[in-house]
Amino acid sequence: MTDSDGKPHQGSAGPDGEPVYADRVYRSIPGVISGVLLLAVAGWLIVDAALNGTGKTPYVSLAAVPVFAFPVIAYTLRPAVLANERRLVVRNPLRTITVPWASMDALRAGYSVELLADGRKFQVWAVPVSLRQRKRANRTELRGGAAHASRLTTVVGRQPNPVVSGSPDPNRAWSDQVVAVLQETAERNASRPDAAGPVVVRWCWWIIVPTLAGLAALITVIAV
């Protein structure tokens, strides 16, 4: 058992006697908010069409529910990155990639965040790169000047991680902070015996199957 901040409860330990920590979760809050709003608006429109529509409209609106709802959930609410001492889990819209730290080759943030592992490259949907945020962070850093650089030099190595501690660093874009934290976690834990293993990729069938079934039903209702 663990606390919400990732710290273990007293007496919580793994098989090797070391404390067991909860996964740290990273996701795009704007993406989640947009997904909730889209589902709310679509739900209102679909209910109105089902209750007040005429002819095929109620049936078409109901058949369209899985075609719209599941992709919205997949691309806005589902994406997340989960990390602990053993592995990194990347939940993308249609796939879940589990990478033990020892199997991770690199994690980089350019125009998007990319995970390299097992000779393959995976996009990390949950950590979008905002070029505007990156430019704003660079401007903030430049305005800090020499005084800010001097302050950082005096406390280097003793600052809490800005992403982990919940205090964002205004001089770095959020995506760059997350990548730095995950790279540091990988370097720290790659040598652990329980951080080795193959890369596992699983398709998200609970998204794919209902969407395809709903699409088939929608085509049928419209064609009849």
Secondary structure, DSSP 8 states (H G I E B T S, - for coil): -B-TTS-B-TT---TTSS-----EEE--HHHHHHHHHHHHHHHHHHHHHHHH--TTHHHHHHHHHHHHHHHHIIIIIS-EEEE-SSEEEEE-SSEEEEEEGGGEEEEEESSSEEEEETTEEEE-TTS---HHHHHHHHHHHHHHHHHHHHHHHHHTT-S--TTTTT---TTS-HHHHHHHHHHHHHHHHTTSGGG----EEEE-HHHHHHHHHHHHHHHHHHH-
